[in-house]
């Protein structure tokens, strides 16, 4: 079992993989549809061991629209099964790159310490 701050990770603990991309207001609906109908379902169809789903966030800003994806994994080994040994590399398919103005080339990974169903 992977370590969690020097201790064993609880069975319910997960890794949050967070990534940001920006597009024009004109391309925002196109990109959102692509994420909802192709990219995120395509990740789920890969049946990656330890993949627990995704959240999709959208925020209109003054000159662009920001998207944030949060993918949930059981471990960094699960993330490596998704993107390879360099697990921070962003997963941005060519059709997404075509409508994005800017995107992070690396994703960030966080140990989830507390979730909405956990006692606070």
MOPAC internal coordinates of N, CA, C and O (Angstrom, degrees):
PM7 1SCF
backbone

  N    0.0000 0     0.00 0     0.00 0    0    0    0
  C    1.4517 1     0.00 0     0.00 0    1    0    0
  C    1.5285 1   108.71 1     0.00 0    2    1    0
  O    1.2310 1   119.06 1   -44.57 1    3    2    1
  N    1.3321 1   119.39 1   135.43 1    3    2    1
  C    1.4604 1   121.13 1  -178.43 1    5    3    2
  C    1.5263 1   111.59 1   -61.56 1    6    5    3
  O    1.2310 1   121.10 1   -25.47 1    7    6    5
  N    1.3375 1   115.50 1   154.53 1    7    6    5
  C    1.4561 1   118.63 1   179.00 1    9    7    6
  C    1.5146 1   110.72 1   -77.50 1   10    9    7
  O    1.2310 1   121.05 1   -25.14 1   11   10    9
  N    1.3170 1   115.59 1   154.86 1   11   10    9
  C    1.4540 1   123.50 1  -178.15 1   13   11   10
  C    1.5124 1   106.04 1  -138.71 1   14   13   11
  O    1.2310 1   121.08 1   -83.38 1   15   14   13
  N    1.3560 1   115.54 1    96.62 1   15   14   13
  C    1.4608 1   120.56 1  -175.24 1   17   15   14
  C    1.5180 1   111.54 1    53.20 1   18   17   15
  O    1.2310 1   120.63 1  -136.23 1   19   18   17
  N    1.3186 1   116.41 1    43.77 1   19   18   17
  C    1.4561 1   121.02 1   177.61 1   21   19   18
  C    1.5132 1   114.24 1    84.01 1   22   21   19
  O    1.2310 1   119.89 1   175.96 1   23   22   21
  N    1.3330 1   117.82 1    -4.04 1   23   22   21
  C    1.4575 1   121.38 1   179.98 1   25   23   22
  C    1.5099 1   108.85 1  -121.97 1   26   25   23
  O    1.2310 1   120.80 1    -7.97 1   27   26   25
  N    1.3336 1   116.08 1   172.03 1   27   26   25
  C    1.4569 1   119.10 1   176.29 1   29   27   26
  C    1.5183 1   109.53 1   -69.74 1   30   29   27
  O    1.2310 1   121.17 1   -40.53 1   31   30   29
  N    1.3189 1   115.37 1   139.47 1   31   30   29
  C    1.4598 1   121.89 1   179.25 1   33   31   30
  C    1.5227 1   108.73 1   -71.39 1   34   33   31
  O    1.2310 1   119.90 1   -47.02 1   35   34   33
  N    1.3331 1   117.79 1   132.98 1   35   34   33
  C    1.4631 1   119.51 1   175.11 1   37   35   34
  C    1.5202 1   110.15 1   -61.81 1   38   37   35
  O    1.2310 1   120.22 1   -29.80 1   39   38   37
  N    1.3309 1   117.18 1   150.20 1   39   38   37
  C    1.4599 1   121.03 1  -178.29 1   41   39   38
  C    1.5263 1   112.30 1   -57.11 1   42   41   39
  O    1.2310 1   120.22 1   149.67 1   43   42   41
  N    1.3310 1   117.19 1   -30.33 1   43   42   41
  C    1.4573 1   120.04 1  -177.47 1   45   43   42
  C    1.5283 1   113.14 1   -85.72 1   46   45   43
  O    1.2310 1   119.57 1   173.01 1   47   46   45
  N    1.3465 1   118.43 1    -6.99 1   47   46   45
  C    1.4650 1   120.95 1  -177.70 1   49   47   46
  C    1.5209 1   110.50 1   -71.93 1   50   49   47
  O    1.2310 1   121.24 1   -30.40 1   51   50   49
  N    1.3201 1   115.23 1   149.60 1   51   50   49
  C    1.4572 1   120.90 1   179.24 1   53   51   50
  C    1.5287 1   110.12 1  -139.01 1   54   53   51
  O    1.2310 1   121.99 1   -10.89 1   55   54   53
  N    1.3246 1   113.79 1   169.11 1   55   54   53
  C    1.4562 1   122.78 1   173.86 1   57   55   54
  C    1.5268 1   107.42 1  -105.48 1   58   57   55
  O    1.2310 1   120.48 1   -48.06 1   59   58   57
  N    1.3236 1   116.69 1   131.94 1   59   58   57
  C    1.4615 1   121.93 1   172.67 1   61   59   58
  C    1.5272 1   107.64 1   -99.46 1   62   61   59
  O    1.2310 1   120.64 1   -57.63 1   63   62   61
  N    1.3211 1   116.37 1   122.37 1   63   62   61
  C    1.4753 1   122.92 1   177.21 1   65   63   62
  C    1.5271 1   106.70 1  -103.10 1   66   65   63
  O    1.2310 1   120.33 1   -65.84 1   67   66   65
  N    1.3269 1   116.97 1   114.16 1   67   66   65
  C    1.4614 1   121.65 1  -171.42 1   69   67   66
  C    1.5284 1   109.71 1  -115.16 1   70   69   67
  O    1.2310 1   121.58 1   -44.69 1   71   70   69
  N    1.3363 1   114.58 1   135.31 1   71   70   69
  C    1.4596 1   121.29 1  -177.58 1   73   71   70
  C    1.5228 1   109.05 1  -143.06 1   74   73   71
  O    1.2310 1   120.25 1   -32.89 1   75   74   73
  N    1.3444 1   117.13 1   147.11 1   75   74   73
  C    1.4710 1   123.80 1   179.75 1   77   75   74
  C    1.5273 1   110.78 1  -122.54 1   78   77   75
  O    1.2310 1   121.34 1   -38.76 1   79   78   77
  N    1.3256 1   115.04 1   141.24 1   79   78   77
  C    1.4591 1   121.94 1   172.48 1   81   79   78
  C    1.5172 1   109.56 1  -142.56 1   82   81   79
  O    1.2310 1   120.43 1   -26.76 1   83   82   81
  N    1.3428 1   116.78 1   153.24 1   83   82   81
  C    1.4579 1   121.90 1  -177.19 1   85   83   82
  C    1.5239 1   109.11 1  -129.61 1   86   85   83
  O    1.2310 1   121.37 1   -38.97 1   87   86   85
  N    1.3290 1   114.98 1   141.03 1   87   86   85
  C    1.4550 1   120.74 1   177.03 1   89   87   86
  C    1.5256 1   109.64 1  -138.80 1   90   89   87
  O    1.2310 1   120.86 1    -6.48 1   91   90   89
  N    1.3027 1   115.96 1   173.52 1   91   90   89
  C    1.4644 1   120.64 1   178.29 1   93   91   90
  C    1.5331 1   109.24 1   -76.50 1   94   93   91
  O    1.2310 1   120.49 1   -22.54 1   95   94   93
  N    1.3248 1   116.66 1   157.46 1   95   94   93
  C    1.4697 1   118.63 1   174.50 1   97   95   94
  C    1.5380 1   111.79 1   -56.93 1   98   97   95
  O    1.2310 1   120.10 1   145.45 1   99   98   97
  N    1.3236 1   117.41 1   -34.55 1   99   98   97
  C    1.4672 1   120.97 1  -179.86 1  101   99   98
  C    1.5248 1   112.32 1   -66.40 1  102  101   99
  O    1.2310 1   119.89 1   150.03 1  103  102  101
  N    1.3361 1   117.82 1   -29.97 1  103  102  101
  C    1.4636 1   121.37 1  -178.53 1  105  103  102
  C    1.5291 1   113.78 1   -99.18 1  106  105  103
  O    1.2310 1   119.81 1   177.18 1  107  106  105
  N    1.3298 1   117.97 1    -2.82 1  107  106  105
  C    1.4630 1   120.57 1  -173.70 1  109  107  106
  C    1.5238 1   112.89 1   -62.01 1  110  109  107
  O    1.2310 1   119.75 1   133.86 1  111  110  109
  N    1.3249 1   118.08 1   -46.14 1  111  110  109
  C    1.4647 1   119.85 1  -179.71 1  113  111  110
  C    1.5258 1   111.54 1   -66.56 1  114  113  111
  O    1.2310 1   120.80 1   143.05 1  115  114  113
  N    1.3277 1   116.07 1   -36.95 1  115  114  113
  C    1.4706 1   120.68 1   177.06 1  117  115  114
  C    1.5261 1   109.87 1   -61.37 1  118  117  115
  O    1.2310 1   120.76 1   133.43 1  119  118  117
  N    1.3255 1   116.15 1   -46.57 1  119  118  117
  C    1.4648 1   120.09 1  -178.87 1  121  119  118
  C    1.5300 1   111.18 1   -66.58 1  122  121  119
  O    1.2310 1   120.41 1   137.65 1  123  122  121
  N    1.3248 1   116.83 1   -42.35 1  123  122  121
  C    1.4705 1   118.98 1   178.46 1  125  123  122
  C    1.5273 1   111.05 1   -60.04 1  126  125  123
  O    1.2310 1   120.38 1   135.37 1  127  126  125
  N    1.3199 1   116.88 1   -44.63 1  127  126  125
  C    1.4664 1   120.60 1   178.66 1  129  127  126
  C    1.5238 1   110.72 1   -60.89 1  130  129  127
  O    1.2310 1   120.46 1   137.80 1  131  130  129
  N    1.3218 1   116.72 1   -42.20 1  131  130  129
  C    1.4586 1   121.77 1   178.27 1  133  131  130
  C    1.5389 1   110.31 1   -59.38 1  134  133  131
  O    1.2310 1   120.55 1   135.12 1  135  134  133
  N    1.3230 1   116.56 1   -44.88 1  135  134  133
  C    1.4653 1   120.27 1   178.79 1  137  135  134
  C    1.5260 1   111.06 1   -62.67 1  138  137  135
  O    1.2310 1   120.52 1   133.45 1  139  138  137
  N    1.3279 1   116.60 1   -46.55 1  139  138  137
  C    1.4672 1   121.36 1  -175.82 1  141  139  138
  C    1.5223 1   113.73 1   -69.55 1  142  141  139
  O    1.2310 1   120.12 1   143.99 1  143  142  141
  N    1.3326 1   117.37 1   -36.01 1  143  142  141
  C    1.4658 1   119.51 1  -171.56 1  145  143  142
  C    1.5271 1   114.45 1  -103.47 1  146  145  143
  O    1.2310 1   120.21 1   160.01 1  147  146  145
  N    1.3266 1   117.20 1   -19.99 1  147  146  145
  C    1.4611 1   119.70 1  -174.48 1  149  147  146
  C    1.5273 1   112.95 1  -125.22 1  150  149  147
  O    1.2310 1   120.16 1   119.96 1  151  150  149
  N    1.3190 1   117.29 1   -60.04 1  151  150  149
  C    1.4682 1   120.31 1  -169.77 1  153  151  150
  C    1.5253 1   112.47 1   -68.10 1  154  153  151
  O    1.2310 1   120.07 1   123.58 1  155  154  153
  N    1.3307 1   117.48 1   -56.42 1  155  154  153
  C    1.4706 1   118.77 1  -177.67 1  157  155  154
  C    1.5355 1   112.40 1   -67.61 1  158  157  155
  O    1.2310 1   118.87 1   137.13 1  159  158  157
  N    1.3442 1   119.75 1   -42.87 1  159  158  157
  C    1.4692 1   117.93 1   174.10 1  161  159  158
  C    1.5342 1   112.47 1   -62.24 1  162  161  159
  O    1.2310 1   120.30 1   147.82 1  163  162  161
  N    1.3400 1   117.03 1   -32.18 1  163  162  161
  C    1.4622 1   120.50 1   177.22 1  165  163  162
  C    1.5198 1   112.21 1   -64.60 1  166  165  163
  O    1.2310 1   120.67 1   142.40 1  167  166  165
  N    1.3274 1   116.32 1   -37.60 1  167  166  165
  C    1.4696 1   119.82 1   175.76 1  169  167  166
  C    1.5222 1   109.45 1   -64.27 1  170  169  167
  O    1.2310 1   120.20 1   135.48 1  171  170  169
  N    1.3243 1   117.23 1   -44.52 1  171  170  169
  C    1.4681 1   120.72 1   179.83 1  173  171  170
  C    1.5322 1   111.05 1   -61.97 1  174  173  171
  O    1.2310 1   120.11 1   141.54 1  175  174  173
  N    1.3305 1   117.40 1   -38.46 1  175  174  173
  C    1.4718 1   120.73 1  -179.77 1  177  175  174
  C    1.5260 1   112.94 1   -65.43 1  178  177  175
  O    1.2310 1   120.24 1   159.66 1  179  178  177
  N    1.3230 1   117.14 1   -20.34 1  179  178  177
  C    1.4680 1   119.98 1   178.55 1  181  179  178
  C    1.5321 1   111.53 1   -68.99 1  182  181  179
  O    1.2310 1   120.37 1   164.79 1  183  182  181
  N    1.3284 1   116.90 1   -15.21 1  183  182  181
  C    1.4645 1   122.71 1   179.56 1  185  183  182
  C    1.5257 1   111.39 1    50.29 1  186  185  183
  O    1.2310 1   120.95 1  -127.40 1  187  186  185
  N    1.3009 1   115.79 1    52.60 1  187  186  185
  C    1.4624 1   122.71 1   179.89 1  189  187  186
  C    1.5211 1   108.30 1   -71.13 1  190  189  187
  O    1.2310 1   119.76 1   -56.06 1  191  190  189
  N    1.3198 1   118.06 1   123.94 1  191  190  189
  C    1.4677 1   119.01 1   177.86 1  193  191  190
  C    1.5300 1   110.09 1   -58.23 1  194  193  191
  O    1.2310 1   120.58 1   -52.41 1  195  194  193
  N    1.3231 1   116.50 1   127.59 1  195  194  193
  C    1.4538 1   120.74 1   178.38 1  197  195  194
  C    1.5185 1   114.84 1    90.90 1  198  197  195
  O    1.2310 1   119.33 1   176.18 1  199  198  197
  N    1.3287 1   118.89 1    -3.82 1  199  198  197
  C    1.4687 1   120.92 1   176.32 1  201  199  198
  C    1.5194 1   108.20 1   -77.22 1  202  201  199
  O    1.2310 1   120.34 1   -50.65 1  203  202  201
  N    1.3303 1   116.95 1   129.35 1  203  202  201
  C    1.4627 1   121.57 1  -175.25 1  205  203  202
  C    1.5234 1   113.64 1  -116.43 1  206  205  203
  O    1.2310 1   119.28 1  -168.13 1  207  206  205
  N    1.3203 1   118.98 1    11.87 1  207  206  205
  C    1.4557 1   120.48 1   177.26 1  209  207  206
  C    1.5191 1   112.69 1   110.27 1  210  209  207
  O    1.2310 1   121.36 1     9.81 1  211  210  209
  N    1.3457 1   115.00 1  -170.19 1  211  210  209
  C    1.4617 1   120.67 1  -173.38 1  213  211  210
  C    1.5136 1   111.01 1  -147.15 1  214  213  211
  O    1.2310 1   121.56 1   -21.48 1  215  214  213
  N    1.3117 1   114.62 1   158.52 1  215  214  213
  C    1.4590 1   123.45 1   167.12 1  217  215  214
  C    1.5199 1   106.68 1  -121.02 1  218  217  215
  O    1.2310 1   121.11 1   -34.16 1  219  218  217
  N    1.3241 1   115.48 1   145.84 1  219  218  217
  C    1.4530 1   122.10 1   179.49 1  221  219  218
  C    1.5222 1   108.24 1  -123.51 1  222  221  219
  O    1.2310 1   120.95 1   -53.39 1  223  222  221
  N    1.3338 1   115.79 1   126.61 1  223  222  221
  C    1.4616 1   122.09 1  -179.70 1  225  223  222
  C    1.5264 1   109.56 1  -118.40 1  226  225  223
  O    1.2310 1   120.84 1   -33.73 1  227  226  225
  N    1.3225 1   116.00 1   146.27 1  227  226  225
  C    1.4682 1   121.49 1  -179.80 1  229  227  226
  C    1.5223 1   108.52 1  -138.16 1  230  229  227
  O    1.2310 1   120.98 1   -41.65 1  231  230  229
  N    1.3366 1   115.73 1   138.35 1  231  230  229
  C    1.4661 1   121.22 1   179.42 1  233  231  230
  C    1.5207 1   109.46 1  -143.38 1  234  233  231
  O    1.2310 1   121.08 1   -58.81 1  235  234  233
  N    1.3388 1   115.55 1   121.19 1  235  234  233
  C    1.4632 1   120.67 1   174.56 1  237  235  234
  C    1.5199 1   107.99 1   -78.52 1  238  237  235
  O    1.2310 1   121.41 1   -49.11 1  239  238  237
  N    1.3166 1   114.91 1   130.89 1  239  238  237
  C    1.4648 1   121.08 1   176.11 1  241  239  238
  C    1.5238 1   107.43 1  -115.18 1  242  241  239
  O    1.2310 1   120.24 1     5.20 1  243  242  241
  N    1.3099 1   117.15 1  -174.80 1  243  242  241
  C    1.4596 1   120.27 1  -175.21 1  245  243  242
  C    1.5318 1   112.50 1   -60.63 1  246  245  243
  O    1.2310 1   120.00 1   132.07 1  247  246  245
  N    1.3372 1   117.60 1   -47.93 1  247  246  245
  C    1.4596 1   120.79 1  -174.25 1  249  247  246
  C    1.5214 1   114.73 1  -116.41 1  250  249  247
  O    1.2310 1   120.29 1   177.10 1  251  250  249
  N    1.3283 1   117.04 1    -2.90 1  251  250  249
  C    1.4582 1   119.55 1  -177.77 1  253  251  250
  C    1.5241 1   110.00 1  -153.41 1  254  253  251
  O    1.2310 1   121.16 1     1.67 1  255  254  253
  N    1.3145 1   115.38 1  -178.33 1  255  254  253
  C    1.4646 1   121.91 1   176.64 1  257  255  254
  C    1.5218 1   107.05 1  -126.43 1  258  257  255
  O    1.2310 1   121.43 1   -52.67 1  259  258  257
  N    1.3177 1   114.87 1   127.33 1  259  258  257
  C    1.4687 1   121.71 1  -178.91 1  261  259  258
  C    1.5214 1   109.63 1   -98.08 1  262  261  259
  O    1.2310 1   120.84 1   -43.16 1  263  262  261
  N    1.3235 1   116.00 1   136.84 1  263  262  261
  C    1.4537 1   122.75 1   172.85 1  265  263  262
  C    1.5207 1   108.45 1  -118.19 1  266  265  263
  O    1.2310 1   121.36 1   -39.02 1  267  266  265
  N    1.3130 1   115.01 1   140.98 1  267  266  265
  C    1.4539 1   121.42 1   175.46 1  269  267  266
  C    1.5223 1   106.89 1  -127.46 1  270  269  267
  O    1.2310 1   120.90 1   -51.75 1  271  270  269
  N    1.3116 1   115.88 1   128.25 1  271  270  269
  C    1.4575 1   119.10 1   171.78 1  273  271  270
  C    1.5207 1   108.25 1  -109.03 1  274  273  271
  O    1.2310 1   121.53 1   -40.75 1  275  274  273
  N    1.3140 1   114.68 1   139.25 1  275  274  273
  C    1.4668 1   122.19 1   173.88 1  277  275  274
  C    1.5145 1   105.90 1  -123.13 1  278  277  275
  O    1.2310 1   120.87 1   -69.55 1  279  278  277
  N    1.3196 1   115.94 1   110.45 1  279  278  277
  C    1.4503 1   121.44 1   176.69 1  281  279  278
  C    1.5164 1   108.04 1  -101.42 1  282  281  279
  O    1.2310 1   120.90 1   -39.94 1  283  282  281
  N    1.3137 1   115.88 1   140.06 1  283  282  281
  C    1.4629 1   122.22 1  -174.99 1  285  283  282
  C    1.5298 1   109.74 1  -108.55 1  286  285  283
  O    1.2310 1   121.18 1   -50.44 1  287  286  285
  N    1.3226 1   115.34 1   129.56 1  287  286  285
  C    1.4615 1   121.98 1  -179.70 1  289  287  286
  C    1.5235 1   109.55 1  -133.54 1  290  289  287
  O    1.2310 1   120.65 1   -26.12 1  291  290  289
  N    1.3168 1   116.36 1   153.88 1  291  290  289
  C    1.4623 1   121.31 1   178.25 1  293  291  290
  C    1.5221 1   112.78 1   -74.01 1  294  293  291
  O    1.2310 1   120.06 1   153.79 1  295  294  293
  N    1.3245 1   117.49 1   -26.21 1  295  294  293
  C    1.4669 1   120.21 1  -175.81 1  297  295  294
  C    1.5259 1   109.62 1  -163.01 1  298  297  295
  O    1.2310 1   120.96 1   -12.07 1  299  298  297
  N    1.3253 1   115.77 1   167.93 1  299  298  297
  C    1.4650 1   119.23 1   173.89 1  301  299  298
  C    1.5180 1   111.08 1   -66.72 1  302  301  299
  O    1.2310 1   119.96 1   151.63 1  303  302  301
  N    1.3186 1   117.69 1   -28.37 1  303  302  301
  C    1.4653 1   119.53 1   174.61 1  305  303  302
  C    1.5276 1   110.48 1   -62.00 1  306  305  303
  O    1.2310 1   120.30 1   143.01 1  307  306  305
  N    1.3246 1   117.03 1   -36.99 1  307  306  305
  C    1.4671 1   120.75 1   176.09 1  309  307  306
  C    1.5200 1   110.48 1   -64.76 1  310  309  307
  O    1.2310 1   120.35 1   139.60 1  311  310  309
  N    1.3266 1   116.93 1   -40.40 1  311  310  309
  C    1.4630 1   120.80 1   177.88 1  313  311  310
  C    1.5218 1   109.28 1   -63.28 1  314  313  311
  O    1.2310 1   120.29 1   136.91 1  315  314  313
  N    1.3283 1   117.04 1   -43.09 1  315  314  313
  C    1.4749 1   120.32 1   177.80 1  317  315  314
  C    1.5276 1   111.30 1   -60.78 1  318  317  315
  O    1.2310 1   120.07 1   144.70 1  319  318  317
  N    1.3263 1   117.47 1   -35.30 1  319  318  317
  C    1.4654 1   120.25 1   176.25 1  321  319  318
  C    1.5244 1   111.13 1   -63.10 1  322  321  319
  O    1.2310 1   120.60 1   152.31 1  323  322  321
  N    1.3134 1   116.46 1   -27.69 1  323  322  321
  C    1.4608 1   122.23 1  -179.67 1  325  323  322
  C    1.5250 1   111.89 1   -79.85 1  326  325  323
  O    1.2310 1   119.79 1   128.79 1  327  326  325
  N    1.3475 1   118.01 1   -51.21 1  327  326  325
  C    1.4635 1   120.71 1  -171.77 1  329  327  326
  C    1.5221 1   115.11 1  -118.47 1  330  329  327
  O    1.2310 1   119.49 1   172.40 1  331  330  329
  N    1.3159 1   118.58 1    -7.60 1  331  330  329
  C    1.4583 1   119.96 1   179.28 1  333  331  330
  C    1.5148 1   112.56 1   108.81 1  334  333  331
  O    1.2310 1   121.62 1     2.06 1  335  334  333
  N    1.3180 1   114.51 1  -177.94 1  335  334  333
  C    1.4650 1   120.93 1  -174.30 1  337  335  334
  C    1.5278 1   111.99 1   -60.56 1  338  337  335
  O    1.2310 1   119.88 1   142.31 1  339  338  337
  N    1.3319 1   117.84 1   -37.69 1  339  338  337
  C    1.4665 1   121.53 1   176.13 1  341  339  338
  C    1.5311 1   106.49 1   -82.62 1  342  341  339
  O    1.2310 1   120.76 1  -103.31 1  343  342  341
  N    1.3260 1   116.16 1    76.69 1  343  342  341
  C    1.4621 1   121.94 1  -167.85 1  345  343  342
  C    1.5301 1   114.11 1   -69.31 1  346  345  343
  O    1.2310 1   119.65 1   168.05 1  347  346  345
  N    1.3292 1   118.28 1   -11.95 1  347  346  345
  C    1.4655 1   119.42 1   178.28 1  349  347  346
  C    1.5292 1   112.93 1   -84.07 1  350  349  347
  O    1.2310 1   119.85 1   167.40 1  351  350  349
  N    1.3184 1   117.89 1   -12.60 1  351  350  349
  C    1.4590 1   120.86 1  -178.68 1  353  351  350
  C    1.5282 1   109.41 1   -59.54 1  354  353  351
  O    1.2310 1   120.44 1   -45.08 1  355  354  353
  N    1.3120 1   116.77 1   134.92 1  355  354  353
  C    1.4651 1   121.23 1  -179.18 1  357  355  354
  C    1.5267 1   110.21 1   -72.23 1  358  357  355
  O    1.2310 1   121.19 1   -33.04 1  359  358  357
  N    1.3230 1   115.32 1   146.96 1  359  358  357
  C    1.4577 1   122.14 1   174.43 1  361  359  358
  C    1.5298 1   106.81 1  -102.46 1  362  361  359
  O    1.2310 1   120.62 1   -79.55 1  363  362  361
  N    1.3329 1   116.42 1   100.45 1  363  362  361
  C    1.4669 1   122.05 1  -178.16 1  365  363  362
  C    1.5263 1   107.47 1  -132.28 1  366  365  363
  O    1.2310 1   120.33 1   -85.51 1  367  366  365
  N    1.3378 1   116.98 1    94.49 1  367  366  365
  C    1.4617 1   119.52 1  -179.11 1  369  367  366
  C    1.5322 1   112.01 1   -58.98 1  370  369  367
  O    1.2310 1   120.24 1   -23.88 1  371  370  369
  N    1.3265 1   117.14 1   156.12 1  371  370  369
  C    1.4706 1   121.12 1  -177.49 1  373  371  370
  C    1.5286 1   114.05 1   -54.73 1  374  373  371
  O    1.2310 1   119.78 1   141.91 1  375  374  373
  N    1.3338 1   118.02 1   -38.09 1  375  374  373
  C    1.4670 1   119.29 1  -179.77 1  377  375  374
  C    1.5291 1   111.09 1   -66.13 1  378  377  375
  O    1.2310 1   119.86 1   150.28 1  379  378  377
  N    1.3202 1   117.86 1   -29.72 1  379  378  377
  C    1.4654 1   121.14 1   175.67 1  381  379  378
  C    1.5291 1   110.21 1   -73.76 1  382  381  379
  O    1.2310 1   120.58 1   136.82 1  383  382  381
  N    1.3133 1   116.50 1   -43.18 1  383  382  381
  C    1.4593 1   120.29 1   179.25 1  385  383  382
  C    1.5271 1   111.06 1   -58.21 1  386  385  383
  O    1.2310 1   120.65 1   148.44 1  387  386  385
  N    1.3346 1   116.36 1   -31.56 1  387  386  385
  C    1.4653 1   120.52 1  -177.90 1  389  387  386
  C    1.5267 1   112.72 1   -66.86 1  390  389  387
  O    1.2310 1   119.47 1   154.90 1  391  390  389
  N    1.3391 1   118.61 1   -25.10 1  391  390  389
  C    1.4702 1   119.81 1  -178.00 1  393  391  390
  C    1.5329 1   112.56 1  -110.30 1  394  393  391
  O    1.2310 1   119.90 1   174.08 1  395  394  393
  N    1.3132 1   117.79 1    -5.92 1  395  394  393
  C    1.4577 1   120.55 1   178.32 1  397  395  394
  C    1.5238 1   110.31 1   -88.76 1  398  397  395
  O    1.2310 1   120.46 1   -41.06 1  399  398  397
  N    1.3133 1   116.73 1   138.94 1  399  398  397
  C    1.4607 1   122.02 1   175.03 1  401  399  398
  C    1.5239 1   110.43 1   -82.24 1  402  401  399
  O    1.2310 1   120.82 1   145.89 1  403  402  401
  N    1.3318 1   116.04 1   -34.11 1  403  402  401
  C    1.4602 1   122.25 1  -177.17 1  405  403  402
  C    1.5243 1   107.22 1  -156.21 1  406  405  403
  O    1.2310 1   120.46 1   -32.69 1  407  406  405
  N    1.3295 1   116.73 1   147.31 1  407  406  405
  C    1.4583 1   119.90 1   174.98 1  409  407  406
  C    1.5162 1   109.78 1  -155.55 1  410  409  407
  O    1.2310 1   121.49 1   -26.36 1  411  410  409
  N    1.3118 1   114.76 1   153.64 1  411  410  409
  C    1.4546 1   120.08 1   177.05 1  413  411  410
  C    1.5181 1   109.23 1   -71.46 1  414  413  411
  O    1.2310 1   120.86 1   -43.58 1  415  414  413
  N    1.3082 1   115.96 1   136.42 1  415  414  413
  C    1.4552 1   120.60 1   178.58 1  417  415  414
  C    1.5172 1   111.98 1   -86.23 1  418  417  415
  O    1.2310 1   120.58 1   169.16 1  419  418  417
  N    1.3438 1   116.50 1   -10.84 1  419  418  417
  C    1.4578 1   121.73 1   179.50 1  421  419  418
  C    1.5234 1   108.72 1  -132.65 1  422  421  419
  O    1.2310 1   120.94 1   -36.89 1  423  422  421
  N    1.2995 1   115.82 1   143.11 1  423  422  421
  C    1.4648 1   122.24 1   176.36 1  425  423  422
  C    1.5238 1   109.26 1   -97.06 1  426  425  423
  O    1.2310 1   120.98 1   -24.83 1  427  426  425
  N    1.3249 1   115.73 1   155.17 1  427  426  425
  C    1.4518 1   121.02 1   176.27 1  429  427  426
  C    1.5300 1   108.43 1  -104.22 1  430  429  427
  O    1.2310 1   121.23 1   -30.69 1  431  430  429
  N    1.3240 1   115.25 1   149.31 1  431  430  429
  C    1.4601 1   121.04 1  -178.06 1  433  431  430
  C    1.5183 1   109.90 1  -127.00 1  434  433  431
  O    1.2310 1   121.35 1   -46.09 1  435  434  433
  N    1.3236 1   115.02 1   133.91 1  435  434  433
  C    1.4502 1   121.42 1  -176.78 1  437  435  434
  C    1.5257 1   109.87 1  -130.85 1  438  437  435
  O    1.2310 1   120.46 1   -38.85 1  439  438  437
  N    1.3229 1   116.73 1   141.15 1  439  438  437
  C    1.4616 1   121.69 1   166.94 1  441  439  438
  C    1.5174 1   106.97 1   -74.22 1  442  441  439
  O    1.2310 1   120.38 1   -51.56 1  443  442  441
  N    1.3063 1   116.88 1   128.44 1  443  442  441
  C    1.4633 1   121.27 1   177.73 1  445  443  442
  C    1.5322 1   107.17 1   -85.76 1  446  445  443
  O    1.2310 1   120.90 1   -62.94 1  447  446  445
  N    1.3206 1   115.89 1   117.06 1  447  446  445
  C    1.4558 1   121.25 1  -176.38 1  449  447  446
  C    1.5166 1   112.82 1   -93.54 1  450  449  447
  O    1.2310 1   120.65 1   151.93 1  451  450  449
  N    1.3239 1   116.36 1   -28.07 1  451  450  449
  C    1.4569 1   120.85 1  -176.60 1  453  451  450
  C    1.5179 1   108.46 1  -149.85 1  454  453  451
  O    1.2310 1   119.92 1   -48.12 1  455  454  453
  N    1.3123 1   117.77 1   131.88 1  455  454  453
  C    1.4481 1   122.29 1   178.53 1  457  455  454
  C    1.5194 1   111.01 1  -116.05 1  458  457  455
  O    1.2310 1   119.71 1    -6.03 1  459  458  457
  N    1.3324 1   118.16 1   173.97 1  459  458  457
  C    1.4605 1   121.37 1  -175.64 1  461  459  458
  C    1.5279 1   113.73 1   -61.61 1  462  461  459
  O    1.2310 1   119.84 1   152.51 1  463  462  461
  N    1.3147 1   117.91 1   -27.49 1  463  462  461
  C    1.4642 1   119.49 1  -179.05 1  465  463  462
  C    1.5366 1   112.71 1   -93.04 1  466  465  463
  O    1.2310 1   120.17 1   178.19 1  467  466  465
  N    1.3390 1   117.28 1    -1.81 1  467  466  465
  C    1.4589 1   120.31 1   179.36 1  469  467  466
  C    1.5286 1   110.19 1   -84.06 1  470  469  467
  O    1.2310 1   120.63 1   -34.49 1  471  470  469
  N    1.3341 1   116.39 1   145.51 1  471  470  469
  C    1.4726 1   117.61 1   174.66 1  473  471  470
  C    1.5327 1   109.59 1   -65.83 1  474  473  471
  O    1.2310 1   120.57 1   -38.15 1  475  474  473
  N    1.3193 1   116.51 1   141.85 1  475  474  473
  C    1.4671 1   119.01 1  -179.28 1  477  475  474
  C    1.5046 1   111.62 1   -98.98 1  478  477  475
  O    1.2310 1   120.10 1   180.00 1  479  478  477

